[in-house]
Amino acid sequence: MSHLDVDIVDFILLTIYPTISLLIIELIYKFIKTNLKHKLLLQSSMLIIFGISYLVVIEPHWLTSIVLFSLAAVLLYQAKNSK
């Protein structure tokens, strides 16, 4: 990925960070067994924060941010439809 000035290891790490945080939130809510809606809202807000930080803090990763924002939108939709 030399055309983006991003090393492949950095790109993989930038992809793994949101995944790890999603899994950590999932494990925490699995142990405390609270409302599904709260978990989905927390996960979607975390993805939105990652998407904004990938656009602002790091050099712009537009495709990664678009994927994170679309996944956050899906999680918000699931939270809206959860019981």
PDB file of N, CA, C and O in Angstrom:
ATOM      1  N   MET A   1       0.830  -1.191   0.000  1.00  0.00           N
ATOM      2  CA  MET A   1       0.000   0.000   0.000  1.00  0.00           C
ATOM      3  C   MET A   1       0.868   1.245   0.000  1.00  0.00           C
ATOM      4  O   MET A   1       0.587   2.210   0.711  1.00  0.00           O
ATOM      5  N   SER A   2       1.893   1.218  -0.778  1.00  0.00           N
ATOM      6  CA  SER A   2       2.808   2.341  -0.794  1.00  0.00           C
ATOM      7  C   SER A   2       2.203   3.590  -1.423  1.00  0.00           C
ATOM      8  O   SER A   2       2.693   4.693  -1.184  1.00  0.00           O
ATOM      9  N   HIS A   3       1.156   3.440  -2.217  1.00  0.00           N
ATOM     10  CA  HIS A   3       0.545   4.612  -2.833  1.00  0.00           C
ATOM     11  C   HIS A   3      -0.239   5.457  -1.838  1.00  0.00           C
ATOM     12  O   HIS A   3      -0.608   6.587  -2.159  1.00  0.00           O
ATOM     13  N   LEU A   4      -0.503   4.948  -0.654  1.00  0.00           N
ATOM     14  CA  LEU A   4      -1.223   5.695   0.379  1.00  0.00           C
ATOM     15  C   LEU A   4      -0.309   6.239   1.465  1.00  0.00           C
ATOM     16  O   LEU A   4      -0.781   6.925   2.372  1.00  0.00           O
ATOM     17  N   ASP A   5       0.962   5.957   1.399  1.00  0.00           N
ATOM     18  CA  ASP A   5       1.920   6.328   2.440  1.00  0.00           C
ATOM     19  C   ASP A   5       1.554   5.743   3.799  1.00  0.00           C
ATOM     20  O   ASP A   5       1.843   6.332   4.841  1.00  0.00           O
ATOM     21  N   VAL A   6       0.914   4.576   3.771  1.00  0.00           N
ATOM     22  CA  VAL A   6       0.562   3.872   5.004  1.00  0.00           C
ATOM     23  C   VAL A   6       1.157   2.476   4.903  1.00  0.00           C
ATOM     24  O   VAL A   6       0.923   1.757   3.931  1.00  0.00           O
ATOM     25  N   ASP A   7       1.914   2.108   5.901  1.00  0.00           N
ATOM     26  CA  ASP A   7       2.502   0.776   5.939  1.00  0.00           C
ATOM     27  C   ASP A   7       1.398  -0.254   6.137  1.00  0.00           C
ATOM     28  O   ASP A   7       0.374   0.042   6.753  1.00  0.00           O
ATOM     29  N   ILE A   8       1.598  -1.449   5.624  1.00  0.00           N
ATOM     30  CA  ILE A   8       0.585  -2.492   5.728  1.00  0.00           C
ATOM     31  C   ILE A   8       0.313  -2.871   7.179  1.00  0.00           C
ATOM     32  O   ILE A   8      -0.822  -3.193   7.529  1.00  0.00           O
ATOM     33  N   VAL A   9       1.325  -2.836   8.016  1.00  0.00           N
ATOM     34  CA  VAL A   9       1.127  -3.151   9.441  1.00  0.00           C
ATOM     35  C   VAL A   9       0.261  -2.075  10.092  1.00  0.00           C
ATOM     36  O   VAL A   9      -0.627  -2.397  10.882  1.00  0.00           O
ATOM     37  N   ASP A  10       0.502  -0.810   9.775  1.00  0.00           N
ATOM     38  CA  ASP A  10      -0.328   0.269  10.313  1.00  0.00           C
ATOM     39  C   ASP A  10      -1.770   0.131   9.846  1.00  0.00           C
ATOM     40  O   ASP A  10      -2.698   0.349  10.624  1.00  0.00           O
ATOM     41  N   PHE A  11      -1.963  -0.229   8.585  1.00  0.00           N
ATOM     42  CA  PHE A  11      -3.315  -0.384   8.059  1.00  0.00           C
ATOM     43  C   PHE A  11      -4.041  -1.525   8.769  1.00  0.00           C
ATOM     44  O   PHE A  11      -5.222  -1.400   9.094  1.00  0.00           O
ATOM     45  N   ILE A  12      -3.349  -2.626   9.009  1.00  0.00           N
ATOM     46  CA  ILE A  12      -3.969  -3.751   9.718  1.00  0.00           C
ATOM     47  C   ILE A  12      -4.310  -3.359  11.151  1.00  0.00           C
ATOM     48  O   ILE A  12      -5.371  -3.723  11.658  1.00  0.00           O
ATOM     49  N   LEU A  13      -3.416  -2.620  11.808  1.00  0.00           N
ATOM     50  CA  LEU A  13      -3.700  -2.166  13.173  1.00  0.00           C
ATOM     51  C   LEU A  13      -4.884  -1.214  13.213  1.00  0.00           C
ATOM     52  O   LEU A  13      -5.708  -1.295  14.124  1.00  0.00           O
ATOM     53  N   LEU A  14      -4.983  -0.318  12.245  1.00  0.00           N
ATOM     54  CA  LEU A  14      -6.123   0.600  12.194  1.00  0.00           C
ATOM     55  C   LEU A  14      -7.430  -0.149  11.959  1.00  0.00           C
ATOM     56  O   LEU A  14      -8.497   0.331  12.342  1.00  0.00           O
ATOM     57  N   THR A  15      -7.358  -1.297  11.345  1.00  0.00           N
ATOM     58  CA  THR A  15      -8.550  -2.108  11.142  1.00  0.00           C
ATOM     59  C   THR A  15      -8.881  -2.929  12.385  1.00  0.00           C
ATOM     60  O   THR A  15     -10.051  -3.178  12.675  1.00  0.00           O
ATOM     61  N   ILE A  16      -7.862  -3.343  13.110  1.00  0.00           N
ATOM     62  CA  ILE A  16      -8.077  -4.209  14.269  1.00  0.00           C
ATOM     63  C   ILE A  16      -8.591  -3.436  15.485  1.00  0.00           C
ATOM     64  O   ILE A  16      -9.363  -3.987  16.271  1.00  0.00           O
ATOM     65  N   TYR A  17      -8.189  -2.186  15.660  1.00  0.00           N
ATOM     66  CA  TYR A  17      -8.597  -1.419  16.851  1.00  0.00           C
ATOM     67  C   TYR A  17     -10.116  -1.356  17.036  1.00  0.00           C
ATOM     68  O   TYR A  17     -10.589  -1.653  18.133  1.00  0.00           O
ATOM     69  N   PRO A  18     -10.911  -0.983  16.012  1.00  0.00           N
ATOM     70  CA  PRO A  18     -12.369  -0.989  16.239  1.00  0.00           C
ATOM     71  C   PRO A  18     -12.926  -2.381  16.500  1.00  0.00           C
ATOM     72  O   PRO A  18     -13.884  -2.537  17.257  1.00  0.00           O
ATOM     73  N   THR A  19     -12.330  -3.390  15.878  1.00  0.00           N
ATOM     74  CA  THR A  19     -12.798  -4.754  16.074  1.00  0.00           C
ATOM     75  C   THR A  19     -12.568  -5.206  17.510  1.00  0.00           C
ATOM     76  O   THR A  19     -13.435  -5.835  18.117  1.00  0.00           O
ATOM     77  N   ILE A  20     -11.411  -4.886  18.043  1.00  0.00           N
ATOM     78  CA  ILE A  20     -11.106  -5.252  19.431  1.00  0.00           C
ATOM     79  C   ILE A  20     -12.053  -4.545  20.394  1.00  0.00           C
ATOM     80  O   ILE A  20     -12.534  -5.148  21.353  1.00  0.00           O
ATOM     81  N   SER A  21     -12.318  -3.276  20.140  1.00  0.00           N
ATOM     82  CA  SER A  21     -13.221  -2.552  21.046  1.00  0.00           C
ATOM     83  C   SER A  21     -14.650  -3.084  20.945  1.00  0.00           C
ATOM     84  O   SER A  21     -15.358  -3.126  21.951  1.00  0.00           O
ATOM     85  N   LEU A  22     -15.088  -3.491  19.751  1.00  0.00           N
ATOM     86  CA  LEU A  22     -16.408  -4.116  19.628  1.00  0.00           C
ATOM     87  C   LEU A  22     -16.484  -5.407  20.432  1.00  0.00           C
ATOM     88  O   LEU A  22     -17.475  -5.664  21.116  1.00  0.00           O
ATOM     89  N   LEU A  23     -15.441  -6.211  20.348  1.00  0.00           N
ATOM     90  CA  LEU A  23     -15.426  -7.469  21.089  1.00  0.00           C
ATOM     91  C   LEU A  23     -15.364  -7.251  22.590  1.00  0.00           C
ATOM     92  O   LEU A  23     -15.991  -7.996  23.343  1.00  0.00           O
ATOM     93  N   ILE A  24     -14.623  -6.250  23.041  1.00  0.00           N
ATOM     94  CA  ILE A  24     -14.550  -5.958  24.475  1.00  0.00           C
ATOM     95  C   ILE A  24     -15.912  -5.522  25.005  1.00  0.00           C
ATOM     96  O   ILE A  24     -16.338  -5.967  26.071  1.00  0.00           O
ATOM     97  N   ILE A  25     -16.594  -4.654  24.264  1.00  0.00           N
ATOM     98  CA  ILE A  25     -17.933  -4.229  24.678  1.00  0.00           C
ATOM     99  C   ILE A  25     -18.882  -5.416  24.703  1.00  0.00           C
ATOM    100  O   ILE A  25     -19.706  -5.542  25.609  1.00  0.00           O
ATOM    101  N   GLU A  26     -18.765  -6.289  23.701  1.00  0.00           N
ATOM    102  CA  GLU A  26     -19.609  -7.483  23.651  1.00  0.00           C
ATOM    103  C   GLU A  26     -19.373  -8.384  24.863  1.00  0.00           C
ATOM    104  O   GLU A  26     -20.326  -8.881  25.462  1.00  0.00           O
ATOM    105  N   LEU A  27     -18.116  -8.592  25.223  1.00  0.00           N
ATOM    106  CA  LEU A  27     -17.811  -9.441  26.377  1.00  0.00           C
ATOM    107  C   LEU A  27     -18.286  -8.829  27.688  1.00  0.00           C
ATOM    108  O   LEU A  27     -18.804  -9.536  28.552  1.00  0.00           O
ATOM    109  N   ILE A  28     -18.112  -7.523  27.839  1.00  0.00           N
ATOM    110  CA  ILE A  28     -18.562  -6.855  29.062  1.00  0.00           C
ATOM    111  C   ILE A  28     -20.070  -6.992  29.222  1.00  0.00           C
ATOM    112  O   ILE A  28     -20.555  -7.322  30.304  1.00  0.00           O
ATOM    113  N   TYR A  29     -20.810  -6.739  28.147  1.00  0.00           N
ATOM    114  CA  TYR A  29     -22.256  -6.819  28.235  1.00  0.00           C
ATOM    115  C   TYR A  29     -22.751  -8.258  28.325  1.00  0.00           C
ATOM    116  O   TYR A  29     -23.862  -8.496  28.798  1.00  0.00           O
ATOM    117  N   LYS A  30     -21.950  -9.217  27.883  1.00  0.00           N
ATOM    118  CA  LYS A  30     -22.330 -10.613  28.043  1.00  0.00           C
ATOM    119  C   LYS A  30     -22.254 -11.022  29.509  1.00  0.00           C
ATOM    120  O   LYS A  30     -23.080 -11.805  29.978  1.00  0.00           O
ATOM    121  N   PHE A  31     -21.261 -10.493  30.242  1.00  0.00           N
ATOM    122  CA  PHE A  31     -21.121 -10.841  31.647  1.00  0.00           C
ATOM    123  C   PHE A  31     -22.108 -10.095  32.536  1.00  0.00           C
ATOM    124  O   PHE A  31     -22.613 -10.674  33.497  1.00  0.00           O
ATOM    125  N   ILE A  32     -22.399  -8.824  32.245  1.00  0.00           N
ATOM    126  CA  ILE A  32     -23.318  -8.091  33.113  1.00  0.00           C
ATOM    127  C   ILE A  32     -24.775  -8.260  32.707  1.00  0.00           C
ATOM    128  O   ILE A  32     -25.666  -7.917  33.485  1.00  0.00           O
ATOM    129  N   LYS A  33     -25.044  -8.776  31.515  1.00  0.00           N
ATOM    130  CA  LYS A  33     -26.385  -9.134  31.042  1.00  0.00           C
ATOM    131  C   LYS A  33     -27.394  -8.006  31.213  1.00  0.00           C
ATOM    132  O   LYS A  33     -28.398  -8.158  31.908  1.00  0.00           O
ATOM    133  N   THR A  34     -27.119  -6.880  30.576  1.00  0.00           N
ATOM    134  CA  THR A  34     -28.068  -5.772  30.606  1.00  0.00           C
ATOM    135  C   THR A  34     -28.820  -5.697  29.282  1.00  0.00           C
ATOM    136  O   THR A  34     -28.795  -6.629  28.478  1.00  0.00           O
ATOM    137  N   ASN A  35     -29.474  -4.587  29.083  1.00  0.00           N
ATOM    138  CA  ASN A  35     -30.314  -4.373  27.928  1.00  0.00           C
ATOM    139  C   ASN A  35     -29.499  -4.384  26.632  1.00  0.00           C
ATOM    140  O   ASN A  35     -28.408  -3.817  26.572  1.00  0.00           O
ATOM    141  N   LEU A  36     -30.036  -5.033  25.602  1.00  0.00           N
ATOM    142  CA  LEU A  36     -29.374  -5.112  24.305  1.00  0.00           C
ATOM    143  C   LEU A  36     -29.264  -3.739  23.655  1.00  0.00           C
ATOM    144  O   LEU A  36     -28.293  -3.456  22.953  1.00  0.00           O
ATOM    145  N   LYS A  37     -30.249  -2.895  23.885  1.00  0.00           N
ATOM    146  CA  LYS A  37     -30.264  -1.573  23.265  1.00  0.00           C
ATOM    147  C   LYS A  37     -29.078  -0.727  23.736  1.00  0.00           C
ATOM    148  O   LYS A  37     -28.481  -0.001  22.941  1.00  0.00           O
ATOM    149  N   HIS A  38     -28.740  -0.816  25.006  1.00  0.00           N
ATOM    150  CA  HIS A  38     -27.620  -0.050  25.546  1.00  0.00           C
ATOM    151  C   HIS A  38     -26.303  -0.495  24.915  1.00  0.00           C
ATOM    152  O   HIS A  38     -25.449   0.329  24.586  1.00  0.00           O
ATOM    153  N   LYS A  39     -26.151  -1.812  24.752  1.00  0.00           N
ATOM    154  CA  LYS A  39     -24.938  -2.344  24.154  1.00  0.00           C
ATOM    155  C   LYS A  39     -24.791  -1.859  22.712  1.00  0.00           C
ATOM    156  O   LYS A  39     -23.709  -1.440  22.302  1.00  0.00           O
ATOM    157  N   LEU A  40     -25.871  -1.916  21.953  1.00  0.00           N
ATOM    158  CA  LEU A  40     -25.817  -1.493  20.556  1.00  0.00           C
ATOM    159  C   LEU A  40     -25.548  -0.002  20.424  1.00  0.00           C
ATOM    160  O   LEU A  40     -24.823   0.423  19.524  1.00  0.00           O
ATOM    161  N   LEU A  41     -26.129   0.794  21.318  1.00  0.00           N
ATOM    162  CA  LEU A  41     -25.870   2.232  21.293  1.00  0.00           C
ATOM    163  C   LEU A  41     -24.418   2.551  21.638  1.00  0.00           C
ATOM    164  O   LEU A  41     -23.809   3.431  21.029  1.00  0.00           O
ATOM    165  N   LEU A  42     -23.868   1.836  22.614  1.00  0.00           N
ATOM    166  CA  LEU A  42     -22.471   2.045  22.977  1.00  0.00           C
ATOM    167  C   LEU A  42     -21.541   1.622  21.836  1.00  0.00           C
ATOM    168  O   LEU A  42     -20.567   2.315  21.543  1.00  0.00           O
ATOM    169  N   GLN A  43     -21.833   0.504  21.199  1.00  0.00           N
ATOM    170  CA  GLN A  43     -21.000   0.057  20.085  1.00  0.00           C
ATOM    171  C   GLN A  43     -21.075   1.025  18.901  1.00  0.00           C
ATOM    172  O   GLN A  43     -20.057   1.317  18.275  1.00  0.00           O
ATOM    173  N   SER A  44     -22.254   1.512  18.598  1.00  0.00           N
ATOM    174  CA  SER A  44     -22.371   2.439  17.475  1.00  0.00           C
ATOM    175  C   SER A  44     -21.696   3.772  17.780  1.00  0.00           C
ATOM    176  O   SER A  44     -21.082   4.365  16.893  1.00  0.00           O
ATOM    177  N   SER A  45     -21.799   4.249  19.010  1.00  0.00           N
ATOM    178  CA  SER A  45     -21.113   5.499  19.352  1.00  0.00           C
ATOM    179  C   SER A  45     -19.598   5.323  19.308  1.00  0.00           C
ATOM    180  O   SER A  45     -18.874   6.237  18.915  1.00  0.00           O
ATOM    181  N   MET A  46     -19.122   4.145  19.712  1.00  0.00           N
ATOM    182  CA  MET A  46     -17.695   3.876  19.629  1.00  0.00           C
ATOM    183  C   MET A  46     -17.223   3.864  18.180  1.00  0.00           C
ATOM    184  O   MET A  46     -16.147   4.380  17.880  1.00  0.00           O
ATOM    185  N   LEU A  47     -18.009   3.284  17.279  1.00  0.00           N
ATOM    186  CA  LEU A  47     -17.638   3.266  15.870  1.00  0.00           C
ATOM    187  C   LEU A  47     -17.656   4.660  15.261  1.00  0.00           C
ATOM    188  O   LEU A  47     -16.822   4.976  14.412  1.00  0.00           O
ATOM    189  N   ILE A  48     -18.588   5.487  15.682  1.00  0.00           N
ATOM    190  CA  ILE A  48     -18.628   6.872  15.201  1.00  0.00           C
ATOM    191  C   ILE A  48     -17.400   7.633  15.677  1.00  0.00           C
ATOM    192  O   ILE A  48     -16.828   8.420  14.922  1.00  0.00           O
ATOM    193  N   ILE A  49     -16.990   7.407  16.919  1.00  0.00           N
ATOM    194  CA  ILE A  49     -15.790   8.058  17.446  1.00  0.00           C
ATOM    195  C   ILE A  49     -14.551   7.604  16.674  1.00  0.00           C
ATOM    196  O   ILE A  49     -13.698   8.422  16.330  1.00  0.00           O
ATOM    197  N   PHE A  50     -14.452   6.311  16.403  1.00  0.00           N
ATOM    198  CA  PHE A  50     -13.327   5.820  15.607  1.00  0.00           C
ATOM    199  C   PHE A  50     -13.350   6.420  14.204  1.00  0.00           C
ATOM    200  O   PHE A  50     -12.305   6.811  13.683  1.00  0.00           O
ATOM    201  N   GLY A  51     -14.523   6.496  13.589  1.00  0.00           N
ATOM    202  CA  GLY A  51     -14.619   7.060  12.240  1.00  0.00           C
ATOM    203  C   GLY A  51     -14.197   8.512  12.187  1.00  0.00           C
ATOM    204  O   GLY A  51     -13.491   8.926  11.268  1.00  0.00           O
ATOM    205  N   ILE A  52     -14.627   9.291  13.173  1.00  0.00           N
ATOM    206  CA  ILE A  52     -14.232  10.704  13.224  1.00  0.00           C
ATOM    207  C   ILE A  52     -12.745  10.836  13.495  1.00  0.00           C
ATOM    208  O   ILE A  52     -12.076  11.682  12.901  1.00  0.00           O
ATOM    209  N   SER A  53     -12.223  10.007  14.386  1.00  0.00           N
ATOM    210  CA  SER A  53     -10.791  10.100  14.679  1.00  0.00           C
ATOM    211  C   SER A  53      -9.948   9.678  13.485  1.00  0.00           C
ATOM    212  O   SER A  53      -8.853  10.208  13.293  1.00  0.00           O
ATOM    213  N   TYR A  54     -10.428   8.743  12.684  1.00  0.00           N
ATOM    214  CA  TYR A  54      -9.681   8.346  11.494  1.00  0.00           C
ATOM    215  C   TYR A  54      -9.695   9.451  10.443  1.00  0.00           C
ATOM    216  O   TYR A  54      -8.806   9.505   9.594  1.00  0.00           O
ATOM    217  N   LEU A  55     -10.675  10.317  10.489  1.00  0.00           N
ATOM    218  CA  LEU A  55     -10.707  11.444   9.550  1.00  0.00           C
ATOM    219  C   LEU A  55      -9.933  12.650  10.051  1.00  0.00           C
ATOM    220  O   LEU A  55      -9.338  13.377   9.256  1.00  0.00           O
ATOM    221  N   VAL A  56      -9.933  12.871  11.360  1.00  0.00           N
ATOM    222  CA  VAL A  56      -9.371  14.102  11.917  1.00  0.00           C
ATOM    223  C   VAL A  56      -7.964  13.905  12.472  1.00  0.00           C
ATOM    224  O   VAL A  56      -7.045  14.635  12.104  1.00  0.00           O
ATOM    225  N   VAL A  57      -7.794  12.934  13.344  1.00  0.00           N
ATOM    226  CA  VAL A  57      -6.529  12.772  14.051  1.00  0.00           C
ATOM    227  C   VAL A  57      -5.449  12.186  13.146  1.00  0.00           C
ATOM    228  O   VAL A  57      -4.344  12.721  13.052  1.00  0.00           O
ATOM    229  N   ILE A  58      -5.780  11.091  12.488  1.00  0.00           N
ATOM    230  CA  ILE A  58      -4.832  10.440  11.600  1.00  0.00           C
ATOM    231  C   ILE A  58      -5.041  11.038  10.203  1.00  0.00           C
ATOM    232  O   ILE A  58      -6.051  11.695   9.949  1.00  0.00           O
ATOM    233  N   GLU A  59      -4.091  10.810   9.313  1.00  0.00           N
ATOM    234  CA  GLU A  59      -4.322  11.273   7.949  1.00  0.00           C
ATOM    235  C   GLU A  59      -5.592  10.609   7.433  1.00  0.00           C
ATOM    236  O   GLU A  59      -5.870   9.463   7.785  1.00  0.00           O
ATOM    237  N   PRO A  60      -6.360  11.298   6.613  1.00  0.00           N
ATOM    238  CA  PRO A  60      -7.703  10.812   6.264  1.00  0.00           C
ATOM    239  C   PRO A  60      -7.718   9.414   5.644  1.00  0.00           C
ATOM    240  O   PRO A  60      -7.104   9.156   4.609  1.00  0.00           O
ATOM    241  N   HIS A  61      -8.433   8.541   6.310  1.00  0.00           N
ATOM    242  CA  HIS A  61      -8.716   7.196   5.811  1.00  0.00           C
ATOM    243  C   HIS A  61     -10.198   7.173   5.466  1.00  0.00           C
ATOM    244  O   HIS A  61     -11.015   6.716   6.265  1.00  0.00           O
ATOM    245  N   TRP A  62     -10.548   7.659   4.290  1.00  0.00           N
ATOM    246  CA  TRP A  62     -11.943   7.846   3.929  1.00  0.00           C
ATOM    247  C   TRP A  62     -12.692   6.524   3.838  1.00  0.00           C
ATOM    248  O   TRP A  62     -13.806   6.410   4.349  1.00  0.00           O
ATOM    249  N   LEU A  63     -12.103   5.535   3.201  1.00  0.00           N
ATOM    250  CA  LEU A  63     -12.814   4.266   3.032  1.00  0.00           C
ATOM    251  C   LEU A  63     -13.055   3.564   4.368  1.00  0.00           C
ATOM    252  O   LEU A  63     -14.136   3.027   4.607  1.00  0.00           O
ATOM    253  N   THR A  64     -12.060   3.572   5.217  1.00  0.00           N
ATOM    254  CA  THR A  64     -12.227   2.957   6.535  1.00  0.00           C
ATOM    255  C   THR A  64     -13.297   3.695   7.336  1.00  0.00           C
ATOM    256  O   THR A  64     -14.106   3.069   8.020  1.00  0.00           O
ATOM    257  N   SER A  65     -13.302   5.014   7.252  1.00  0.00           N
ATOM    258  CA  SER A  65     -14.300   5.804   7.973  1.00  0.00           C
ATOM    259  C   SER A  65     -15.704   5.564   7.441  1.00  0.00           C
ATOM    260  O   SER A  65     -16.657   5.496   8.217  1.00  0.00           O
ATOM    261  N   ILE A  66     -15.841   5.435   6.134  1.00  0.00           N
ATOM    262  CA  ILE A  66     -17.161   5.175   5.553  1.00  0.00           C
ATOM    263  C   ILE A  66     -17.689   3.823   6.019  1.00  0.00           C
ATOM    264  O   ILE A  66     -18.873   3.690   6.327  1.00  0.00           O
ATOM    265  N   VAL A  67     -16.819   2.827   6.070  1.00  0.00           N
ATOM    266  CA  VAL A  67     -17.234   1.510   6.553  1.00  0.00           C
ATOM    267  C   VAL A  67     -17.647   1.579   8.028  1.00  0.00           C
ATOM    268  O   VAL A  67     -18.647   0.977   8.421  1.00  0.00           O
ATOM    269  N   LEU A  68     -16.883   2.307   8.837  1.00  0.00           N
ATOM    270  CA  LEU A  68     -17.228   2.436  10.261  1.00  0.00           C
ATOM    271  C   LEU A  68     -18.547   3.176  10.444  1.00  0.00           C
ATOM    272  O   LEU A  68     -19.361   2.782  11.279  1.00  0.00           O
ATOM    273  N   PHE A  69     -18.773   4.245   9.676  1.00  0.00           N
ATOM    274  CA  PHE A  69     -20.032   4.986   9.783  1.00  0.00           C
ATOM    275  C   PHE A  69     -21.222   4.140   9.326  1.00  0.00           C
ATOM    276  O   PHE A  69     -22.293   4.209   9.928  1.00  0.00           O
ATOM    277  N   SER A  70     -21.046   3.348   8.273  1.00  0.00           N
ATOM    278  CA  SER A  70     -22.155   2.512   7.822  1.00  0.00           C
ATOM    279  C   SER A  70     -22.449   1.401   8.826  1.00  0.00           C
ATOM    280  O   SER A  70     -23.614   1.065   9.040  1.00  0.00           O
ATOM    281  N   LEU A  71     -21.426   0.826   9.442  1.00  0.00           N
ATOM    282  CA  LEU A  71     -21.659  -0.181  10.480  1.00  0.00           C
ATOM    283  C   LEU A  71     -22.337   0.443  11.696  1.00  0.00           C
ATOM    284  O   LEU A  71     -23.188  -0.189  12.322  1.00  0.00           O
ATOM    285  N   ALA A  72     -21.970   1.673  12.033  1.00  0.00           N
ATOM    286  CA  ALA A  72     -22.634   2.374  13.139  1.00  0.00           C
ATOM    287  C   ALA A  72     -24.105   2.616  12.814  1.00  0.00           C
ATOM    288  O   ALA A  72     -24.963   2.506  13.690  1.00  0.00           O
ATOM    289  N   ALA A  73     -24.396   2.944  11.563  1.00  0.00           N
ATOM    290  CA  ALA A  73     -25.794   3.151  11.167  1.00  0.00           C
ATOM    291  C   ALA A  73     -26.593   1.862  11.289  1.00  0.00           C
ATOM    292  O   ALA A  73     -27.748   1.888  11.714  1.00  0.00           O
ATOM    293  N   VAL A  74     -25.995   0.738  10.921  1.00  0.00           N
ATOM    294  CA  VAL A  74     -26.678  -0.557  11.049  1.00  0.00           C
ATOM    295  C   VAL A  74     -26.920  -0.889  12.517  1.00  0.00           C
ATOM    296  O   VAL A  74     -27.988  -1.390  12.868  1.00  0.00           O
ATOM    297  N   LEU A  75     -25.941  -0.616  13.377  1.00  0.00           N
ATOM    298  CA  LEU A  75     -26.122  -0.876  14.806  1.00  0.00           C
ATOM    299  C   LEU A  75     -27.200   0.022  15.401  1.00  0.00           C
ATOM    300  O   LEU A  75     -27.963  -0.418  16.261  1.00  0.00           O
ATOM    301  N   LEU A  76     -27.273   1.276  14.955  1.00  0.00           N
ATOM    302  CA  LEU A  76     -28.338   2.165  15.421  1.00  0.00           C
ATOM    303  C   LEU A  76     -29.712   1.669  14.968  1.00  0.00           C
ATOM    304  O   LEU A  76     -30.688   1.761  15.713  1.00  0.00           O
ATOM    305  N   TYR A  77     -29.779   1.153  13.761  1.00  0.00           N
ATOM    306  CA  TYR A  77     -31.039   0.591  13.254  1.00  0.00           C
ATOM    307  C   TYR A  77     -31.444  -0.624  14.078  1.00  0.00           C
ATOM    308  O   TYR A  77     -32.618  -0.790  14.409  1.00  0.00           O
ATOM    309  N   GLN A  78     -30.474  -1.473  14.410  1.00  0.00           N
ATOM    310  CA  GLN A  78     -30.781  -2.637  15.252  1.00  0.00           C
ATOM    311  C   GLN A  78     -31.207  -2.199  16.647  1.00  0.00           C
ATOM    312  O   GLN A  78     -32.091  -2.816  17.240  1.00  0.00           O
ATOM    313  N   ALA A  79     -30.599  -1.152  17.178  1.00  0.00           N
ATOM    314  CA  ALA A  79     -30.974  -0.662  18.511  1.00  0.00           C
ATOM    315  C   ALA A  79     -32.393  -0.121  18.486  1.00  0.00           C
ATOM    316  O   ALA A  79     -33.138  -0.274  19.453  1.00  0.00           O
ATOM    317  N   LYS A  80     -32.764   0.508  17.385  1.00  0.00           N
ATOM    318  CA  LYS A  80     -34.116   1.043  17.274  1.00  0.00           C
ATOM    319  C   LYS A  80     -35.146  -0.075  17.240  1.00  0.00           C
ATOM    320  O   LYS A  80     -36.240   0.071  17.785  1.00  0.00           O
ATOM    321  N   ASN A  81     -34.807  -1.181  16.610  1.00  0.00           N
ATOM    322  CA  ASN A  81     -35.754  -2.294  16.481  1.00  0.00           C
ATOM    323  C   ASN A  81     -35.665  -3.324  17.603  1.00  0.00           C
ATOM    324  O   ASN A  81     -36.446  -4.275  17.623  1.00  0.00           O
ATOM    325  N   SER A  82     -34.737  -3.156  18.530  1.00  0.00           N
ATOM    326  CA  SER A  82     -34.609  -4.124  19.616  1.00  0.00           C
ATOM    327  C   SER A  82     -35.720  -3.921  20.642  1.00  0.00           C
ATOM    328  O   SER A  82     -36.274  -2.830  20.782  1.00  0.00           O
ATOM    329  N   LYS A  83     -36.023  -4.988  21.344  1.00  0.00           N
ATOM    330  CA  LYS A  83     -37.130  -4.938  22.313  1.00  0.00           C
ATOM    331  C   LYS A  83     -36.640  -4.520  23.659  1.00  0.00           C
ATOM    332  O   LYS A  83     -37.427  -4.422  24.600  1.00  0.00           O
TER     333      LYS A  83
END
